[in-house]
Amino acid sequence: MREAVSVRREMLNRGLTEAITRGQTTKAEKYRAAIASLPQILGLRVREEGEKIVLENASGAGMVPVLPNENAIQNRGFEPAEVLSGIRELRATEPEGSWITPQARSEREAQSLAGWTDERGILSDRIIPPKADDLTGGEHFVTIDEDSGLVFKSTLPGKFGFAVDLEMIHPSGWKAQSKITAGLSDATPDEYLLRMGWQNELFKDRVRVIGAVRYPQGLSVLSTQPFYAGEKTAQPIIDAWFEARGWQRLTSRDGAFYNKELDLMIMDALPRNVLTLESGELMPFDVVIVKPDEILKARFDL
């Protein structure tokens, strides 16, 4: 049943794309109606939004667009590095000054990302963001589609996942002294795309950017990632796995590593973010990867 519906959806989407390309409005409407009538699978449903078809979770969470675009329909999407190169090219004509604030930089990057996705027909606008559910984390709304073997991710509106920065820790107790350490902070769109690119390169992952949604609260990046079946990995096994691959464990924080040759730092490599697959291989699927600046290196004596 699932396979048959998946094939039928693919055929209908191809027909819709062709009809829109040829300007066959009546024919396109028939394809939209046929797509909307497909059975719900795994809590997913299809609805019309102007000239776009939207695939959404029936509970209202994890919405992702399925647009009349060959890449988006087949969920092949774009390599994060390609998207990053494209949005930087859009900004190249207006160099930013050294005075720009982190917030202004993030907004500028978000504007270029919106422009890049809009040019390719994979930007949509919505008023109400998805509702959080059991799969929602600190970075993404998530929809798992077992039929396609993909996880659809949507960053929280106006947010672009995590990066790493220094933070002040204030322990409880009147004798306890505050200390500065490294912690997770809000990433900019460029930092998020860099992280996704490193995820693919380091761990042979296949993260793809398939679009963006503009909400009143800010832009949301839509992506796909293969669904990995496995179990949480114990921290000592994670530590040994990274160290065997040339990563230095940073003892001041669990799940933190540095690779001198690559000049990359990994944070949040904790059991919840690293799976042991059925094959016995480890898969870090949701770790934070950054290129540390001199301040971060000094903090960890790197």
C-alpha positions as CSV (number, residue, x, y, z in Angstrom):
1,M,0.0,0.0,0.0
2,R,2.6,2.5,1.0
3,E,4.8,1.7,-2.0
4,A,1.9,2.1,-4.4
5,V,0.8,5.4,-2.9
6,S,4.4,6.6,-3.0
7,V,4.7,5.8,-6.8
8,R,1.4,7.4,-7.5
9,R,2.4,10.5,-5.6
10,E,5.6,10.7,-7.7
11,M,3.7,10.3,-11.0
12,L,1.2,13.0,-10.0
13,N,3.8,15.4,-8.9
14,R,5.7,15.0,-12.2
15,G,2.4,15.6,-14.1
16,L,1.8,18.7,-12.0
17,T,5.2,20.1,-12.7
18,E,4.8,19.5,-16.5
19,A,1.3,21.2,-16.5
20,I,2.6,24.2,-14.6
21,T,5.6,24.5,-16.9
22,R,3.4,24.5,-20.0
23,G,0.8,26.9,-18.5
24,Q,-2.0,24.3,-18.6
25,T,-4.0,25.7,-15.7
26,T,-7.0,23.3,-15.9
27,K,-4.8,20.3,-16.1
28,A,-2.7,21.5,-13.2
29,E,-5.9,21.8,-11.1
30,K,-6.8,18.2,-11.8
31,Y,-3.3,17.0,-10.7
32,R,-3.7,19.1,-7.5
33,A,-7.0,17.5,-6.7
34,A,-5.6,14.0,-7.4
35,I,-2.6,14.7,-5.1
36,A,-4.9,16.0,-2.3
37,S,-7.0,12.8,-2.5
38,L,-4.1,10.5,-1.8
39,P,-4.5,8.4,1.4
40,Q,-2.8,9.7,4.5
41,I,0.4,7.8,5.3
42,L,2.2,7.9,8.7
43,G,0.3,11.1,9.7
44,L,1.2,13.0,6.5
45,R,-1.3,14.9,4.4
46,V,-1.1,17.0,1.2
47,R,-2.8,20.3,0.7
48,E,-2.9,23.1,-1.8
49,E,-1.2,26.5,-1.2
50,G,-1.6,28.7,-4.2
51,E,0.6,27.2,-7.0
52,K,2.4,25.1,-4.4
53,I,1.6,21.7,-2.9
54,V,2.4,21.4,0.8
55,L,3.1,18.1,2.6
56,E,2.4,18.5,6.3
57,N,2.1,16.4,9.4
58,A,-1.6,15.7,10.1
59,S,-1.0,17.0,13.7
60,G,0.1,20.4,12.4
61,A,3.8,19.9,13.2
62,G,6.8,19.5,10.9
63,M,5.3,21.1,7.8
64,V,7.5,20.9,4.7
65,P,6.7,22.1,1.1
66,V,6.5,19.8,-1.9
67,L,6.8,22.4,-4.7
68,P,6.5,22.1,-8.5
69,N,10.3,21.8,-8.7
70,E,12.0,18.5,-9.7
71,N,14.6,18.8,-6.9
72,A,12.1,19.6,-4.2
73,I,9.5,17.0,-5.3
74,Q,11.9,14.2,-5.2
75,N,13.5,15.6,-2.0
76,R,16.9,15.6,-3.6
77,G,17.3,19.2,-2.6
78,F,20.5,21.0,-2.6
79,E,23.9,20.4,-1.0
80,P,24.3,22.8,2.0
81,A,27.6,23.9,0.5
82,E,25.9,24.9,-2.7
83,V,23.3,26.9,-0.9
84,L,26.0,28.6,1.2
85,S,28.0,29.5,-1.9
86,G,24.9,30.9,-3.5
87,I,23.7,33.2,-0.7
88,R,27.3,34.5,-0.2
89,E,27.4,35.4,-3.9
90,L,24.2,37.3,-3.5
91,R,25.8,39.3,-0.7
92,A,29.1,39.9,-2.4
93,T,27.9,43.1,-4.0
94,E,27.3,44.6,-0.6
95,P,30.2,43.8,1.7
96,E,29.4,44.1,5.4
97,G,31.5,46.4,7.6
98,S,33.5,45.2,10.6
99,W,31.0,47.1,12.8
100,I,28.1,44.9,12.1
101,T,26.5,43.3,15.1
102,P,25.9,39.5,15.3
103,Q,22.1,40.0,15.2
104,A,22.4,42.2,12.1
105,R,24.8,39.7,10.4
106,S,22.3,36.9,11.1
107,E,19.4,39.0,9.6
108,R,21.5,39.9,6.6
109,E,22.3,36.2,6.0
110,A,18.7,35.3,6.4
111,Q,17.6,37.8,3.8
112,S,20.1,36.4,1.2
113,L,18.9,32.9,2.0
114,A,15.3,33.9,1.5
115,G,16.3,35.5,-1.8
116,W,18.2,32.5,-3.0
117,T,15.4,30.0,-2.2
118,D,12.8,32.4,-3.7
119,E,14.7,32.5,-7.0
120,R,14.4,28.7,-7.1
121,G,10.7,28.5,-6.2
122,I,11.3,26.8,-2.9
123,L,10.3,29.7,-0.5
124,S,6.9,29.9,1.0
125,D,5.2,32.3,3.4
126,R,3.0,31.3,6.4
127,I,1.5,33.2,9.3
128,I,1.2,30.4,11.9
129,P,4.3,28.2,12.6
130,P,3.9,24.5,13.3
131,K,2.9,23.2,16.7
132,A,5.5,21.5,18.8
133,D,5.1,17.8,19.3
134,D,7.0,14.9,20.9
135,L,9.6,15.0,18.1
136,T,10.3,18.8,18.4
137,G,13.8,19.5,19.8
138,G,15.8,22.6,20.7
139,E,16.6,23.2,17.0
140,H,14.0,21.7,14.7
141,F,10.4,20.6,14.1
142,V,10.7,17.1,12.9
143,T,8.5,14.8,10.7
144,I,9.6,11.2,10.1
145,D,8.4,9.7,6.8
146,E,9.1,6.0,6.9
147,D,7.7,5.6,3.4
148,S,10.6,7.7,1.9
149,G,13.1,6.8,4.5
150,L,13.6,10.5,5.3
151,V,13.5,12.8,8.2
152,F,12.1,16.2,7.4
153,K,13.5,19.0,9.5
154,S,12.4,22.6,9.9
155,T,14.4,25.0,12.0
156,L,12.5,26.9,14.6
157,P,11.2,30.2,13.0
158,G,13.9,32.9,13.2
159,K,16.5,30.4,14.5
160,F,19.2,28.4,12.7
161,G,20.3,25.7,15.1
162,F,23.2,26.0,17.4
163,A,26.8,27.2,17.3
164,V,29.4,27.4,20.1
165,D,30.4,30.4,22.1
166,L,31.6,31.2,25.6
167,E,29.1,31.4,28.4
168,M,29.2,32.3,32.1
169,I,28.2,29.5,34.5
170,H,26.9,30.5,37.9
171,P,26.9,27.4,40.2
172,S,24.6,27.3,43.2
173,G,25.9,27.9,46.7
174,W,27.4,31.0,48.3
175,K,30.9,29.7,48.1
176,A,30.7,28.6,44.5
177,Q,32.5,30.8,42.0
178,S,31.3,31.6,38.5
179,K,33.3,30.3,35.6
180,I,33.5,30.8,31.9
181,T,33.1,27.8,29.7
182,A,32.0,27.0,26.1
183,G,28.3,26.4,25.5
184,L,25.7,26.3,22.8
185,S,24.5,29.6,21.2
186,D,22.3,30.6,18.4
187,A,23.9,30.1,14.9
188,T,23.5,32.3,11.9
189,P,22.3,30.9,8.6
190,D,25.8,30.7,7.2
191,E,27.0,28.8,10.4
192,Y,24.0,26.4,10.1
193,L,24.8,25.6,6.4
194,L,28.5,25.2,7.2
195,R,27.6,22.7,10.0
196,M,25.3,20.7,7.6
197,G,28.1,20.6,5.0
198,W,30.6,19.3,7.6
199,Q,28.0,16.8,8.7
200,N,27.9,15.3,5.2
201,E,31.6,15.4,4.7
202,L,32.7,14.0,8.1
203,F,30.0,11.3,8.6
204,K,29.0,10.5,5.0
205,D,25.5,11.8,5.7
206,R,23.1,13.1,3.1
207,V,21.5,16.2,4.5
208,R,19.8,18.3,1.7
209,V,18.2,21.7,1.9
210,I,14.8,21.6,0.2
211,G,13.4,25.0,0.9
212,A,12.6,27.8,3.4
213,V,9.5,29.2,5.0
214,R,9.1,32.9,6.0
215,Y,7.1,33.4,9.2
216,P,6.4,36.7,11.1
217,Q,8.9,35.3,13.7
218,G,11.6,34.9,11.0
219,L,12.9,32.4,8.4
220,S,12.9,28.6,8.8
221,V,15.2,26.3,6.9
222,L,13.7,23.1,5.5
223,S,15.9,20.1,5.1
224,T,15.9,16.3,4.7
225,Q,18.2,13.7,6.3
226,P,18.1,9.9,6.0
227,F,16.3,8.1,8.8
228,Y,18.7,6.1,10.9
229,A,17.4,3.1,12.9
230,G,19.5,2.4,15.9
231,E,20.0,2.8,19.7
232,K,21.6,5.5,21.8
233,T,25.3,5.1,22.3
234,A,27.0,5.1,25.7
235,Q,29.3,8.1,26.2
236,P,32.5,6.0,26.8
237,I,31.9,4.3,23.4
238,I,31.3,7.7,21.7
239,D,34.5,9.0,23.3
240,A,36.6,6.0,22.1
241,W,35.1,6.2,18.6
242,F,36.0,9.9,18.1
243,E,39.5,9.5,19.6
244,A,40.2,6.5,17.3
245,R,39.5,8.9,14.4
246,G,41.9,11.6,15.4
247,W,39.6,13.7,17.6
248,Q,40.9,15.0,20.9
249,R,38.4,14.7,23.8
250,L,37.9,17.9,25.7
251,T,37.7,16.8,29.2
252,S,36.0,19.9,30.6
253,R,32.8,19.1,28.8
254,D,31.0,15.8,27.9
255,G,30.6,15.2,24.2
256,A,33.2,17.8,23.1
257,F,36.1,17.1,20.7
258,Y,38.7,18.9,18.6
259,N,40.5,17.8,15.5
260,K,43.7,19.8,15.0
261,E,44.3,18.7,11.4
262,L,40.8,19.8,10.4
263,D,40.7,22.7,12.9
264,L,37.1,21.7,13.8
265,M,35.3,21.4,17.1
266,I,32.4,19.1,17.8
267,M,30.0,19.7,20.7
268,D,26.9,17.9,21.9
269,A,28.2,14.4,20.8
270,L,26.1,12.9,23.5
271,P,24.1,9.6,23.6
272,R,20.9,11.3,22.4
273,N,22.8,12.5,19.3
274,V,24.9,9.5,18.3
275,L,23.2,6.2,17.3
276,T,24.6,2.7,17.1
277,L,23.2,1.3,13.9
278,E,22.1,-2.3,13.4
279,S,25.5,-2.8,11.6
280,G,27.3,-1.8,14.7
281,E,28.6,1.4,13.2
282,L,28.2,4.7,15.0
283,M,26.3,7.6,13.4
284,P,26.6,11.1,14.9
285,F,23.4,12.5,13.3
286,D,22.8,15.7,15.3
287,V,26.0,17.0,16.7
288,V,27.2,20.7,16.6
289,I,30.2,21.2,14.4
290,V,32.1,24.6,14.3
291,K,35.4,26.1,13.4
292,P,36.6,27.5,16.7
293,D,38.0,31.1,16.8
294,E,41.1,32.0,18.8
295,I,39.1,32.8,21.9
296,L,37.5,29.3,22.0
297,K,40.9,27.7,21.4
298,A,42.4,29.6,24.2
299,R,39.6,28.6,26.6
300,F,40.4,24.9,25.8
301,D,44.2,25.4,25.6
302,L,44.1,24.1,22.0
